[in-house]
Amino acid sequence: MPHSYDKEITELAALAGEVMEAHTTALFLVEEPKRERLVMVSCVSPSQKLIHNAVITIGHGLVGWVAKHGRPASAALKGEASNLLFYVGEEDVKSFAAAPIFEGDRLAGVLVVDSKSHDIFTEKKTRTLARFASIVGALIVRGKKQVKLHAETSDVKGIAELAESLSSGMPAAELVRFLKTRLDAIIPHDQLALATRNLKTGAYELQGSSQDGEKEAEEPFSLTHYRLGWVIHQARPIYLAELNAPVIPGDNGRWRSFVGAPIIADGEVYGALGLLSHKTQGFKRSDVTTLALVASVLSSAVTAPALKECARIAALTDPVTKTVFYRTLLDRHKDMSPSGVVALVDLKGFRHVNKELLPKGGDSVLAQMADRMKKSFGGQAEICRYSADTFIIILKGMSMGQAQKVILAAMDDIESRPFHYAGVDAHITPVAGAAACPEDGKFSEELLIKAQEGLRVAKKNPGRRILFHGDMDLLEITRPVAL
């Protein structure tokens, strides 16, 4: 019996025996979880023949009859105690009375008294015994509430400590090790499983090991084949007292019970936390609520890398076109060997569009332009915004002739259709300057400078749509002298 109420009910049972002038007073409680038997948890008796911790099947003997039918009873025993089932051999008892103990509307046990006197348990005394049994039941209800409250308070304290420790953030592998050392004090278990979403691929991966911490690699797993995947897919907690499917990869059916809870932030599922046990019914239903609280605490720790990554990407992304920061793109393709082209596309007359549509409309047209360029070039090029109305195009692995055809086709697509904003059509005419590797250089930085020169010259030549740096001499243009 839980320590918070066992003393109270045993003392009350003993008091009932004194009031009833009993030879033996015994308190039986229902054995959990099958609830098929009664177990003696306390007794007061001078008898040497008493079976301490006696077990009686419900329905058997006088005590079992009271439990089965759920009502008080008294009987004359005629000097033998074979129907009591808690004595060894015969004991010279002549009277018996018992009353069922209820925990709400659920049988909790039986309070039993006997006597060596004849007809001592009158109807009035039997009603008194029933009253004692009722008070015992009320104490059990109150005691269990206290036990639950104490457990919840301990859980909240433990979760608060977890939250404080997790607030500083930690890598996934360290997070698994931390949970393995701290979570068992809150919910006893045999194995922990943590799955989180890979921010790049969108797939869910099992962090740490699925086999007792022997491996620290991340393992992707299917949402359809495993119970932990079910928690992610359904986005709600689960309690399985008896397992009928694997929880995580490699469990080989060795787990017998499982509780799991999703890790959710801003309405999105970022992963799941699961606990496994070798025992059937190894967890309580209340553990689901506790685990859900732990999972909610984990959400900040799990999503922290995502927030950091979003912040990093945001810092490297043009806020208008959502294209990558130009410096990042140049660094990505620092060496253009063995071949490739860097082009600058300028939107002629865009300042007039910006003036007519105002900055918000101009930004909308730029965003549309970036999307149209991406579709026009497909996977052949990488695009980013360079300045107000200029875009960098990198075509890695292309020759000058190949790049010219691809760029002109994209420019035709840009010119063929107007851009729309607030019911107004905006027509854009692009012009481009380009430089090729290896003809004009090897590195993207120097190719960009030469593409700028080509663009400057192309803009001064009406009708010129694209000009490669190597073709500038054909126009007999005098280049500016560097000062």
LUMBAPA-924245 format. One line per 8 residues: number of its first residue (from 1); their letters; for each residue x, y, z of C-alpha. Coordinates in nm, 3 decimals. Example, Ala and Ser with C-alpha at 12.3 -4.5 7.8 and 13.67 -1.06 7.14 Angstrom:
# residues 2
1> as> 1.230/-0.450/0.780  1.367/-0.106/0.714
# end
This chain:
# residues 483
1> mphsydke> 0.000/0.000/0.000  0.126/0.353/-0.072  0.281/0.505/0.236  0.051/0.807/0.232  -0.258/0.615/0.344  -0.160/0.262/0.456  -0.107/0.364/0.817  -0.442/0.542/0.838
9> itelaala> -0.649/0.255/0.702  -0.472/-0.014/0.907  -0.524/0.187/1.226  -0.889/0.240/1.136  -0.932/-0.133/1.070  -0.778/-0.212/1.408  -1.014/0.039/1.575  -1.309/-0.131/1.406
17> gevmeaht> -1.196/-0.461/1.563  -1.183/-0.305/1.910  -1.530/-0.157/1.872  -1.662/-0.490/1.746  -1.483/-0.682/2.030  -1.330/-0.909/1.766  -1.092/-1.199/1.811  -0.929/-1.134/1.471
25> talflvee> -0.958/-0.823/1.258  -0.826/-0.849/0.902  -0.808/-0.603/0.615  -0.804/-0.744/0.262  -0.744/-0.538/-0.054  -0.801/-0.635/-0.417  -0.485/-0.754/-0.592  -0.395/-0.544/-0.898
33> pkrerlvm> -0.398/-0.555/-1.193  -0.607/-0.867/-1.262  -0.841/-0.804/-0.966  -0.921/-1.172/-0.919  -0.794/-1.214/-0.563  -0.794/-1.049/-0.220  -0.468/-1.007/-0.030  -0.447/-0.963/0.348
41> vscvspsq> -0.256/-0.639/0.408  -0.301/-0.607/0.784  -0.446/-0.802/1.077  -0.480/-0.788/1.455  -0.515/-1.128/1.623  -0.377/-1.334/1.914  -0.419/-1.653/1.710  -0.113/-1.868/1.636
49> klihnavi> -0.294/-2.029/1.342  -0.344/-1.711/1.140  -0.208/-1.708/0.783  -0.043/-1.370/0.748  -0.065/-1.222/0.398  -0.336/-1.475/0.315  -0.470/-1.469/-0.043  -0.837/-1.545/-0.115
57> tighglvg> -0.988/-1.576/-0.462  -1.294/-1.356/-0.502  -1.602/-1.574/-0.469  -1.430/-1.833/-0.248  -1.517/-1.875/0.121  -1.708/-1.622/0.329  -1.467/-1.335/0.262  -1.470/-1.403/-0.112
65> wvakhgrp> -1.851/-1.417/-0.108  -1.874/-1.067/0.046  -1.630/-0.937/-0.218  -1.821/-1.100/-0.504  -2.165/-0.980/-0.397  -2.051/-0.640/-0.266  -2.265/-0.636/0.049  -2.205/-0.686/0.426
73> asaalkge> -2.269/-1.028/0.583  -2.251/-1.202/0.920  -2.261/-1.573/1.006  -2.243/-1.824/1.291  -1.947/-2.060/1.245  -2.029/-2.338/1.494  -1.674/-2.361/1.625  -1.486/-2.411/1.296
81> asnllfyv> -1.315/-2.168/1.061  -1.262/-2.365/0.739  -1.470/-2.115/0.538  -1.259/-1.820/0.648  -0.950/-1.938/0.455  -0.704/-1.737/0.662  -0.637/-1.991/0.940  -0.415/-2.300/0.933
89> geedvksf> -0.635/-2.588/1.048  -0.926/-2.513/1.278  -0.961/-2.214/1.508  -1.234/-2.201/1.772  -1.423/-1.903/1.628  -1.802/-1.893/1.642  -1.903/-1.562/1.478  -1.801/-1.384/1.159
97> aaapifeg> -1.884/-1.051/0.993  -1.742/-0.870/0.689  -1.816/-0.559/0.486  -1.697/-0.466/0.135  -1.475/-0.163/0.086  -1.545/0.051/-0.218  -1.325/0.304/-0.392  -1.602/0.507/-0.549
105> drlagvlv> -1.811/0.240/-0.725  -1.516/0.002/-0.758  -1.441/-0.280/-0.511  -1.124/-0.203/-0.316  -1.128/-0.478/-0.051  -1.305/-0.638/0.247  -1.294/-0.557/0.620  -1.329/-0.881/0.825
113> vdskshdi> -1.388/-0.957/1.195  -1.451/-1.281/1.381  -1.513/-1.379/1.744  -1.503/-1.681/1.977  -1.840/-1.573/2.118  -2.176/-1.681/1.979  -2.399/-1.434/1.791  -2.189/-1.131/1.883
121> ftekktrt> -2.222/-0.959/1.545  -2.574/-0.830/1.556  -2.738/-0.646/1.267  -2.649/-0.316/1.434  -2.283/-0.415/1.469  -2.274/-0.532/1.108  -2.402/-0.190/1.001  -2.128/-0.032/1.220
129> larfasiv> -1.867/-0.252/1.047  -2.004/-0.141/0.710  -1.967/0.219/0.823  -1.600/0.157/0.911  -1.550/-0.006/0.569  -1.701/0.301/0.403  -1.459/0.530/0.586  -1.167/0.304/0.487
137> galivrgk> -1.278/0.335/0.123  -1.292/0.715/0.152  -0.940/0.715/0.300  -0.814/0.506/0.010  -0.966/0.749/-0.242  -0.812/1.046/-0.062  -0.480/0.866/-0.020  -0.455/0.779/-0.389
145> kqvklhae> -0.525/1.140/-0.479  -0.243/1.245/-0.248  -0.009/0.989/-0.404  -0.101/1.109/-0.753  -0.058/1.473/-0.652  0.280/1.395/-0.496  0.388/1.211/-0.812  0.268/1.495/-1.034
153> tsdvkgia> 0.447/1.747/-0.817  0.766/1.542/-0.844  0.715/1.514/-1.220  0.663/1.889/-1.257  0.974/1.955/-1.051  1.172/1.711/-1.262  1.037/1.858/-1.584  1.119/2.210/-1.464
161> elaeslss> 1.476/2.098/-1.400  1.484/1.944/-1.748  1.356/2.267/-1.900  1.620/2.471/-1.720  1.897/2.239/-1.839  1.768/2.229/-2.197  1.726/2.606/-2.227  2.093/2.649/-2.313
169> gmpaaelv> 2.056/2.413/-2.611  2.270/2.110/-2.698  2.353/1.890/-3.000  2.120/1.598/-3.076  2.361/1.326/-2.956  2.423/1.512/-2.630  2.049/1.565/-2.592  1.986/1.189/-2.611
177> rflktrld> 2.253/1.117/-2.351  2.111/1.388/-2.125  1.757/1.246/-2.147  1.881/0.893/-2.079  2.036/1.004/-1.752  1.755/1.231/-1.634  1.421/1.104/-1.765  1.423/0.768/-1.584
185> aiiphdql> 1.372/0.951/-1.252  1.046/1.093/-1.391  0.915/0.789/-1.583  1.098/0.458/-1.520  1.173/0.282/-1.849  1.420/0.046/-2.017  1.490/0.231/-2.341  1.449/0.582/-2.480
193> alatrnlk> 1.389/0.674/-2.844  1.412/1.027/-2.985  1.332/1.107/-3.347  1.375/1.453/-3.499  1.311/1.601/-3.842  1.608/1.662/-4.069  1.573/2.028/-4.165  1.737/1.978/-4.505
201> tgayelqg> 1.564/1.662/-4.627  1.241/1.681/-4.426  1.284/1.313/-4.326  1.263/1.198/-3.965  1.572/1.042/-3.810  1.625/0.836/-3.497  1.883/1.015/-3.283  2.145/0.816/-3.100
209> ssqdgeke> 2.105/0.440/-3.085  1.808/0.212/-3.116  2.002/-0.058/-2.937  2.102/0.044/-2.585  2.331/0.332/-2.677  2.589/0.126/-2.867  2.567/0.345/-3.178  2.553/0.721/-3.208
217> aeepfslt> 2.455/0.752/-3.577  2.132/0.906/-3.700  1.898/0.649/-3.852  1.614/0.746/-4.087  1.297/0.546/-4.037  0.959/0.496/-4.199  0.652/0.663/-4.053  0.432/0.371/-4.155
225> hyrlgwvi> 0.621/0.075/-4.010  0.700/0.188/-3.657  0.495/0.304/-3.360  0.720/0.606/-3.305  0.641/0.702/-3.663  0.270/0.668/-3.583  0.313/0.928/-3.306  0.470/1.169/-3.558
233> hqarpiyl> 0.215/1.099/-3.831  -0.087/1.131/-3.600  0.068/1.419/-3.400  -0.070/1.287/-3.071  0.049/1.083/-2.770  0.001/0.707/-2.746  -0.006/0.447/-2.466  0.037/0.080/-2.558
241> aelnapvi> 0.023/-0.157/-2.260  0.089/-0.450/-2.494  0.285/-0.399/-2.818  0.185/-0.558/-3.147  0.431/-0.383/-3.380  0.793/-0.257/-3.369  0.849/0.085/-3.217  1.184/0.172/-3.374
249> pgdngrwr> 1.425/0.008/-3.620  1.604/-0.292/-3.475  1.386/-0.353/-3.170  1.327/-0.714/-3.285  1.002/-0.738/-3.093  1.175/-0.737/-2.756  0.971/-0.450/-2.611  0.640/-0.521/-2.438
257> sfvgapii> 0.495/-0.174/-2.369  0.541/0.179/-2.501  0.446/0.542/-2.443  0.518/0.815/-2.695  0.448/1.186/-2.748  0.502/1.419/-3.046  0.737/1.716/-3.034  0.534/2.006/-3.172
265> adgevyga> 0.620/2.374/-3.221  0.401/2.633/-3.394  0.167/2.361/-3.516  0.444/2.161/-3.686  0.570/1.819/-3.578  0.947/1.825/-3.536  0.982/1.474/-3.395  0.871/1.234/-3.123
273> lgllshkt> 0.990/1.105/-2.786  0.920/0.744/-2.690  0.985/0.524/-2.387  0.993/0.144/-2.401  0.972/-0.130/-2.138  1.051/-0.501/-2.136  0.740/-0.555/-1.920  0.380/-0.572/-2.034
281> qgfkrsdv> 0.194/-0.278/-1.879  0.529/-0.127/-1.790  0.378/0.222/-1.787  0.079/0.394/-1.628  -0.172/0.589/-1.834  -0.072/0.900/-1.642  0.280/0.859/-1.785  0.140/0.968/-2.122
289> ttlalvas> 0.048/1.310/-1.981  0.388/1.344/-1.814  0.572/1.244/-2.132  0.368/1.495/-2.332  0.488/1.768/-2.093  0.848/1.654/-2.141  0.797/1.655/-2.520  0.663/2.012/-2.505
297> vlssavta> 0.975/2.114/-2.312  1.188/1.937/-2.572  1.026/2.132/-2.856  1.241/2.438/-2.784  1.559/2.229/-2.770  1.475/2.042/-3.091  1.362/2.348/-3.286  1.650/2.568/-3.171
305> palkecar> 1.877/2.438/-3.453  1.594/2.505/-3.699  1.557/2.862/-3.577  1.931/2.916/-3.595  1.940/2.772/-3.946  1.649/2.993/-4.052  1.825/3.296/-3.909  2.147/3.200/-4.086
313> iaaltdpv> 1.966/3.150/-4.417  1.774/3.474/-4.372  2.102/3.659/-4.323  2.231/3.507/-4.648  1.912/3.561/-4.849  1.784/3.861/-5.040  1.461/3.957/-4.859  1.283/4.065/-5.181
321> tktvfyrt> 1.361/3.784/-5.427  1.445/3.513/-5.171  1.753/3.429/-5.373  2.086/3.351/-5.209  2.319/3.634/-5.109  2.550/3.702/-5.406  2.867/3.657/-5.198  2.754/3.309/-5.099
329> lldrhkdm> 2.690/3.219/-5.462  3.034/3.343/-5.572  3.204/3.153/-5.290  3.012/2.840/-5.387  3.155/2.866/-5.739  3.485/3.032/-5.662  3.674/2.826/-5.918  3.481/2.795/-6.245
337> spsgvval> 3.723/2.545/-6.400  3.716/2.377/-6.641  3.436/2.583/-6.799  3.147/2.809/-6.714  2.992/3.152/-6.757  2.910/3.436/-6.519  2.648/3.677/-6.653  2.490/3.998/-6.522
345> vdlkgfrh> 2.131/4.067/-6.633  2.012/4.425/-6.600  1.646/4.528/-6.619  1.641/4.826/-6.854  1.392/5.092/-6.756  1.317/4.933/-6.420  1.346/5.270/-6.244  1.038/5.383/-6.439
353> vnkellpk> 0.850/5.071/-6.323  0.958/5.140/-5.966  0.843/5.501/-5.997  0.502/5.406/-6.137  0.429/5.113/-5.907  0.609/5.256/-5.601  0.866/5.054/-5.404  0.619/4.786/-5.295
361> ggdsvlaq> 0.513/4.725/-5.655  0.876/4.732/-5.769  0.964/4.467/-5.513  0.675/4.253/-5.637  0.805/4.276/-5.996  1.158/4.183/-5.881  1.024/3.879/-5.697  0.827/3.776/-6.007
369> madrmkks> 1.140/3.827/-6.215  1.344/3.595/-5.993  1.076/3.325/-6.013  1.051/3.358/-6.393  1.429/3.337/-6.432  1.444/3.022/-6.220  1.177/2.860/-6.437  1.336/2.980/-6.762
377> fggqaeic> 1.682/2.854/-6.678  1.553/2.544/-6.504  1.835/2.349/-6.345  2.096/2.487/-6.586  2.181/2.797/-6.384  2.201/2.944/-6.035  2.052/3.289/-5.985  2.081/3.566/-5.728
385> rysadtfi> 2.005/3.935/-5.703  2.320/4.148/-5.722  2.193/4.504/-5.686  1.865/4.695/-5.711  1.770/4.572/-6.060  2.059/4.344/-6.157  2.083/3.964/-6.131  2.385/3.734/-6.141
393> iilkgmsm> 2.353/3.416/-6.348  2.610/3.138/-6.308  2.612/2.859/-6.566  2.872/2.609/-6.450  3.019/2.373/-6.709  2.888/2.564/-7.013  3.086/2.701/-7.304  3.040/3.056/-7.427
401> gqaqkvil> 2.825/2.941/-7.720  2.602/2.718/-7.505  2.557/2.988/-7.244  2.463/3.250/-7.503  2.178/3.034/-7.638  2.047/2.958/-7.287  2.064/3.323/-7.175  1.895/3.454/-7.490
409> aamddies> 1.614/3.197/-7.455  1.557/3.309/-7.096  1.557/3.675/-7.200  1.299/3.599/-7.471  1.077/3.444/-7.203  1.117/3.750/-6.979  1.026/3.990/-7.261  0.737/3.782/-7.395
417> rpfhyagv> 0.502/3.836/-7.103  0.438/4.139/-6.882  0.465/4.137/-6.504  0.152/4.219/-6.304  0.092/4.424/-5.992  -0.233/4.575/-5.866  -0.395/4.555/-6.209  -0.101/4.721/-6.386
425> dahitpva> 0.117/4.545/-6.647  0.489/4.612/-6.642  0.703/4.522/-6.945  1.071/4.459/-6.879  1.355/4.451/-7.133  1.665/4.274/-7.004  2.022/4.325/-7.124  2.319/4.113/-7.022
433> gaaacped> 2.695/4.119/-6.998  2.890/3.794/-6.956  3.237/3.649/-6.912  3.348/3.292/-6.978  3.594/3.050/-6.824  3.862/2.981/-6.937  3.861/3.259/-7.199  3.815/3.550/-6.955
441> gkfseell> 3.953/3.400/-6.637  3.923/3.115/-6.392  3.759/3.255/-6.079  3.402/3.380/-6.041  3.515/3.711/-5.885  3.722/3.815/-6.188  3.456/3.686/-6.428  3.196/3.902/-6.250
449> ikaqeglr> 3.413/4.214/-6.296  3.451/4.140/-6.666  3.078/4.065/-6.700  3.014/4.411/-6.550  3.230/4.564/-6.820  3.039/4.371/-7.086  2.706/4.487/-6.940  2.820/4.850/-6.934
457> vakknpgr> 2.909/4.838/-7.300  2.596/4.644/-7.398  2.373/4.907/-7.234  2.540/5.176/-7.447  2.468/4.987/-7.769  2.098/5.001/-7.866  1.967/4.665/-7.976  2.249/4.471/-7.807
465> rilfhgdm> 2.091/4.204/-7.582  2.400/4.025/-7.456  2.770/4.100/-7.480  3.053/3.872/-7.376  3.365/4.040/-7.248  3.569/3.870/-7.520  3.352/4.029/-7.791  3.396/4.387/-7.674
473> dlleitrp> 3.689/4.451/-7.910  3.465/4.361/-8.204  3.254/4.669/-8.129  3.567/4.887/-8.140  3.478/5.032/-7.800  3.753/5.205/-7.609  3.773/5.071/-7.259  3.810/5.321/-6.975
481> val> 4.159/5.368/-6.840  4.189/5.250/-6.478  4.300/5.531/-6.252
# end
